[in-house]
Amino acid sequence: SKVWLRGSLIFHTCLGMDGLATATMPCSFSGPLRDVNSGPKAAMPKSYASSAITRTRRKSAGGRLALGLGAASTACLRRRPARASLKARLRDSEGRRLTDPPVFDATDASSIKTVISVEYHQRPFGILAYASNRLGRGAMVWELGKERYPGDPQGRAASLGVEKGFAVKKVGGTDVSSWDFYDILDLLNDKILDNSSGKFQSKSQGPMGNTAAPLPLSVEYVELHAEEPRNAAEAPSSEPCWSFDEGDHALRYDRHRGVDPEFVRQLIDFQTSAPGSRVLSGEDAIALAEDVTKLLKSEKTLPRVHFEHIVVVGDIHGQFFDLLEIFRLEGMPSISNPYLFNGDFVDRGLFSMEVILTIFALKLCYPEAIRMNRGNHEAADLNLIYGFAAEIRDRYGA
């Protein structure tokens, strides 16, 4: 609907499309917001203008036809690997592939260095991720939360003395160190319930079919002696943590040359033809993000901008092909066709990398015409829970 207001605006971008939502932005405009179905439209590259939505047709996990990326992402969100392929492709408790699973055995008394017992009265415990050993057994603290404010549940385990690398020995007095990884997770039930797909993700995963142990719950952790590298090849690497598994990439980003409309067109074309692939190398993706960060830091936190019209886009949440459909309806962003992306660019959807790289490239190409507001999902802790961090790791192996 059209809006002609100043000050704090509530934009009702009711486009009948998943991923767009009502948003509030403190800003000032000198003209109306353009209706979706009216006004001039900029040209859109033919390579993805005619098939932005039809490309997202796929079968969901339940066998029903899922039309649109929103439905596809619902079927695939946080899906765990099949039990039969556990040894071939181990994953942590958040469903992220373990490229280098930890080597530990908490059943071996000689490997235990120290023992710590804690009692939890509330869930979650503040452990962001667990990992199994290379046999798919046991549970180790893989990612530990930190307290961000007094009473933050993410800091519970750390405040009780739990550290990253500790292995779970006993739960409620029962020795679980030899159990299947998912049987331990079912008993701990240490997770933030996510209702984004229409139902809470609380189903049992382990073969024992364990239910959550009642609270208060006593958990015994053990610190293990460090495993010695078997040979020089397994010694800790001195490479930086952002060195990626590189290879041939469709496009290179030259930060000295910058971004022009041709680069944007090629980036979208390559991402459309091969979604889920590494169009940019890891180093190029980092360089692009660093340049956008520098540009955003140079802007005011609350700028006053004036446009004759502007297209406002709400929560995209990794739905790349829905973003392309918006471009088809409203025209490609340009100096004469400005866009406001109102936060929540990533997480939940399957193609957060495609979305954020496209918006970053557009911002560098048209810094004054592309405006970005931060949403609650522009935060590392939510990215760890809702999929963007896992997508980066699966894509680049980092």
C-alpha positions in Angstrom: 0.0 0.0 0.0 1.1 3.6 -0.6 2.4 5.6 2.3 3.0 9.3 2.5 4.4 10.1 6.0 7.4 11.6 7.7 9.1 10.5 10.9 8.6 6.9 12.2 7.0 5.0 9.3 5.3 1.6 9.4 5.6 0.1 5.9 2.9 -2.6 5.1 4.6 -4.4 2.2 1.8 -6.9 1.7 3.1 -8.6 -1.4 1.5 -12.0 -0.7 5.0 -13.5 -0.7 6.8 -15.4 2.1 9.7 -13.5 3.5 8.2 -10.0 3.3 6.9 -8.6 6.5 5.6 -5.4 8.2 8.7 -3.3 9.2 9.3 -0.1 11.1 12.0 2.4 10.0 12.7 5.8 11.5 13.5 7.9 8.4 12.1 10.7 6.3 11.0 10.6 2.7 9.8 13.3 0.3 7.5 11.1 -1.7 5.3 8.0 -1.6 6.3 4.4 -1.5 5.6 2.9 -4.9 2.9 0.2 -5.1 4.2 -3.2 -6.2 2.1 -3.2 -9.3 2.6 0.4 -10.5 5.3 2.7 -11.7 8.2 2.3 -14.1 10.3 -0.8 -13.9 14.0 -1.1 -14.7 15.2 -3.8 -17.0 16.1 -7.2 -15.6 18.6 -9.6 -17.0 16.8 -12.2 -19.2 18.8 -15.1 -17.7 16.7 -15.0 -14.5 13.7 -12.8 -15.2 11.4 -15.5 -16.5 12.2 -18.3 -14.1 12.9 -16.8 -10.7 10.2 -18.7 -8.9 9.9 -21.9 -11.0 13.5 -22.7 -10.2 12.6 -23.3 -6.6 10.2 -26.2 -7.3 11.4 -29.3 -5.5 10.2 -32.3 -3.5 10.1 -31.7 0.2 11.3 -34.3 2.7 7.7 -35.6 3.1 7.3 -36.2 -0.6 4.8 -33.3 -1.2 5.5 -30.8 -3.9 6.9 -27.7 -2.3 6.5 -24.5 -4.4 8.7 -21.6 -3.5 11.8 -21.3 -1.5 9.9 -20.8 1.7 8.4 -24.2 1.6 11.6 -25.8 0.5 13.5 -24.3 3.4 10.9 -25.4 5.8 11.3 -29.0 4.7 15.1 -28.9 4.9 15.7 -26.6 7.9 18.1 -28.1 10.4 17.6 -31.6 8.9 20.0 -34.2 10.3 21.8 -36.8 8.2 20.4 -40.3 7.9 21.6 -42.7 10.6 23.0 -45.0 8.0 25.4 -42.3 6.8 26.6 -41.1 10.3 30.1 -42.5 10.0 30.5 -41.2 6.5 29.4 -37.7 7.4 29.4 -36.8 11.1 27.7 -33.6 12.2 27.5 -31.7 15.4 24.3 -31.2 17.4 23.4 -28.2 15.2 23.5 -30.3 12.1 26.8 -28.8 10.8 29.3 -31.1 9.1 32.3 -32.0 11.1 35.3 -31.8 8.8 37.7 -32.8 11.6 35.7 -34.8 14.3 37.4 -34.8 17.7 39.3 -37.8 18.9 38.3 -38.7 22.5 37.2 -41.7 24.7 35.6 -40.7 28.0 35.2 -44.5 28.9 38.9 -44.8 29.3 39.7 -43.8 32.9 43.4 -43.3 32.1 42.5 -40.5 29.7 40.6 -38.5 32.3 42.4 -35.5 33.7 39.8 -33.8 35.9 36.1 -34.3 36.8 33.5 -31.6 37.3 29.9 -32.0 38.3 27.2 -29.3 37.8 23.5 -29.1 38.4 21.2 -27.4 35.9 17.8 -26.1 37.0 16.8 -24.7 33.6 17.2 -25.4 29.9 19.1 -24.5 27.7 22.4 -25.0 29.6 24.5 -22.6 27.6 26.3 -25.1 25.4 25.7 -24.0 21.8 26.9 -27.3 20.2 28.1 -30.8 21.0 30.1 -33.1 18.9 30.7 -36.9 18.9 34.0 -38.7 18.4 34.9 -40.3 15.1 32.8 -43.4 15.9 29.7 -41.3 16.5 29.7 -42.0 20.2 30.1 -39.8 23.3 29.4 -36.1 23.5 32.0 -33.3 23.8 31.3 -29.6 24.4 32.0 -28.2 20.9 30.9 -24.6 21.3 30.3 -22.9 24.6 28.1 -19.9 25.1 29.2 -16.7 26.9 27.2 -14.5 29.2 26.2 -11.3 27.3 24.2 -9.8 30.2 23.4 -10.8 33.8 21.4 -14.0 33.9 21.9 -14.8 30.2 21.1 -18.5 29.7 23.9 -18.8 27.2 26.4 -18.3 30.1 25.0 -20.9 32.5 27.5 -23.7 31.7 30.5 -21.4 31.6 29.6 -19.8 34.9 29.5 -23.3 36.5 33.0 -24.1 35.3 32.3 -26.0 32.1 34.8 -25.4 29.3 35.0 -26.2 25.6 36.5 -29.6 25.0 34.9 -31.2 28.2 33.2 -34.6 27.5 29.9 -35.7 29.0 30.6 -38.6 31.4 27.3 -39.0 33.4 23.8 -37.6 33.1 21.6 -37.9 36.2 24.1 -40.4 37.7 24.1 -42.7 34.6 27.4 -43.2 32.7 26.6 -42.3 29.1 30.2 -42.0 27.8 29.8 -45.1 25.6 26.4 -44.2 24.3 25.4 -43.1 20.8 25.8 -39.4 20.3 22.1 -38.8 19.6 21.0 -40.9 22.6 23.0 -38.5 24.9 21.5 -35.5 23.2 18.0 -36.8 23.7 18.6 -37.2 27.4 20.2 -33.8 27.8 17.6 -32.1 25.6 19.9 -29.0 25.7 18.5 -26.9 22.9 16.5 -23.8 22.1 13.2 -24.9 20.7 12.6 -23.5 17.2 9.1 -23.1 16.0 10.1 -21.5 12.7 8.9 -24.5 10.6 5.5 -24.8 12.3 6.4 -27.3 15.0 9.0 -27.5 17.8 12.1 -29.5 16.8 12.0 -31.8 19.8 11.7 -35.3 18.3 14.0 -38.1 19.5 17.0 -38.8 17.3 18.8 -41.7 19.0 18.0 -45.4 18.6 17.2 -45.7 22.4 14.3 -43.3 22.0 15.3 -41.4 25.2 13.1 -38.6 26.5 14.5 -35.5 28.2 15.9 -36.1 31.7 13.9 -34.2 34.4 15.2 -31.1 36.1 17.1 -30.4 38.2 19.7 -32.4 36.3 23.2 -33.3 37.5 25.7 -33.6 34.7 29.3 -34.8 35.1 31.9 -33.6 32.7 35.5 -34.8 32.3 38.5 -33.0 31.0 40.6 -35.4 29.0 44.4 -35.5 28.3 45.2 -34.0 25.0 45.5 -36.5 22.1 49.0 -36.6 20.6 49.1 -36.2 16.8 49.8 -39.5 15.1 52.3 -37.9 12.8 53.5 -34.6 11.5 50.6 -34.4 9.0 48.1 -34.3 11.9 49.9 -31.6 13.9 47.9 -28.4 14.5 48.0 -26.2 11.5 49.3 -22.6 11.7 47.1 -21.5 8.8 44.6 -18.7 9.6 41.1 -19.8 10.5 39.7 -18.2 7.4 41.7 -20.1 4.9 39.2 -22.0 2.8 39.1 -25.1 0.6 39.6 -23.2 -2.7 39.2 -24.2 -6.3 37.8 -22.9 -9.6 35.3 -20.1 -9.1 33.1 -18.5 -11.6 33.8 -14.9 -10.6 36.6 -12.9 -9.0 36.2 -9.8 -6.9 38.9 -7.1 -7.5 38.6 -4.7 -4.6 40.8 -2.2 -6.3 38.5 -2.1 -9.3 35.4 -2.1 -7.2 31.8 -3.2 -8.2 30.0 -2.0 -11.3 26.6 -3.1 -12.8 28.3 -5.7 -14.9 29.8 -7.4 -11.9 26.4 -7.4 -10.2 24.8 -8.9 -13.3 27.4 -11.7 -13.5 27.2 -12.4 -9.8 23.4 -12.8 -9.9 23.6 -14.9 -13.2 26.2 -17.3 -11.8 24.3 -17.7 -8.5 21.0 -18.3 -10.3 22.5 -20.9 -12.6 24.3 -22.8 -9.8 22.6 -22.0 -6.4 24.6 -23.4 -3.5 27.9 -23.3 -5.3 30.9 -21.2 -4.4 30.7 -18.4 -7.0 33.3 -16.3 -5.1 36.4 -17.7 -3.4 36.6 -17.4 0.4 39.1 -14.7 0.2 37.1 -12.7 -2.3 33.9 -13.1 -0.2 35.8 -11.8 2.8 37.2 -8.9 0.8 33.7 -8.0 -0.4 32.3 -8.1 3.2 35.2 -6.0 4.5 34.6 -3.3 1.9 30.9 -3.2 2.7 31.7 -3.0 6.4 34.0 0.0 5.8 31.3 1.7 3.7 28.6 1.1 6.3 30.8 2.4 9.1 31.3 5.6 7.2 27.5 6.2 7.1 25.5 7.7 10.0 23.7 5.4 12.3 20.4 7.2 11.7 20.7 9.0 8.3 18.0 11.3 6.9 17.5 10.4 3.3 15.2 11.8 0.6 13.8 9.8 -2.3 10.9 10.4 -4.7 10.1 6.7 -4.4 11.8 3.7 -2.7 11.1 0.0 -2.7 11.1 -1.5 0.8 11.9 -5.1 1.2 11.3 -6.9 4.5 12.8 -10.2 5.9 14.4 -12.1 3.0 15.8 -14.8 5.3 18.0 -16.5 2.7 15.2 -16.8 0.1 17.3 -15.8 -3.0 14.8 -16.7 -5.6 12.1 -14.7 -3.9 14.5 -11.7 -4.0 14.9 -12.2 -7.7 11.1 -12.2 -8.1 11.0 -8.9 -6.2 13.6 -7.5 -8.7 11.4 -8.8 -11.5 8.3 -7.1 -10.1 9.9 -3.8 -9.0 12.9 -3.5 -11.4 16.6 -3.9 -10.6 18.0 -1.6 -8.0 19.8 1.4 -9.5 20.3 5.1 -8.8 16.9 5.9 -10.2 15.3 2.8 -8.5 16.4 2.9 -4.9 15.8 0.0 -2.4 15.7 -0.3 1.3 16.5 -3.8 2.7 14.9 -3.8 6.1 17.0 -6.4 7.9 17.0 -10.2 8.5 18.8 -10.9 5.2 20.1 -14.4 6.3 19.2 -17.6 8.3 16.3 -20.0 7.9 16.4 -20.1 4.0 18.7 -22.2 2.0 20.6 -19.5 0.1 21.7 -16.9 2.6 25.1 -16.6 1.0 23.5 -15.7 -2.4 21.3 -13.1 -0.7 23.9 -11.4 1.3 26.5 -11.3 -1.5 23.9 -9.8 -3.9 23.0 -7.1 -1.4 26.6 -6.4 -0.6 27.5 -6.1 -4.3 24.5 -3.8 -4.9 25.5 -1.6 -1.9 29.0 -1.2 -3.2 27.7 -0.5 -6.7 25.0 2.0 -5.6 26.0 3.2 -2.1 23.4 6.0 -2.0 20.5 4.1 -3.6 20.9 1.0 -1.5 20.0 1.3 2.2 20.3 -1.5 4.7 18.7 -1.6 8.2 20.0 -4.2 10.7 17.5 -6.9 11.9 17.8 -9.2 14.9 19.3 -11.9 12.6 22.3 -9.7 11.9 23.9 -11.2 15.0 26.5 -14.0 15.3 24.6 -15.9 18.1 21.4 -16.2 16.0 23.4 -17.1 12.9 24.9 -20.0 14.9 21.4 -21.3 15.7 19.3 -20.6 12.6 21.6 -21.8 9.8 23.8 -19.0 8.3 27.0 -20.1 10.1 26.3 -23.7 9.1 25.8 -22.7 5.5 29.2 -20.9 5.4 30.9 -23.9 6.8 29.2 -26.3 4.4 29.9 -24.0 1.5 33.6 -23.2 2.2 34.6 -25.9 4.7 35.8 -23.3 7.2 
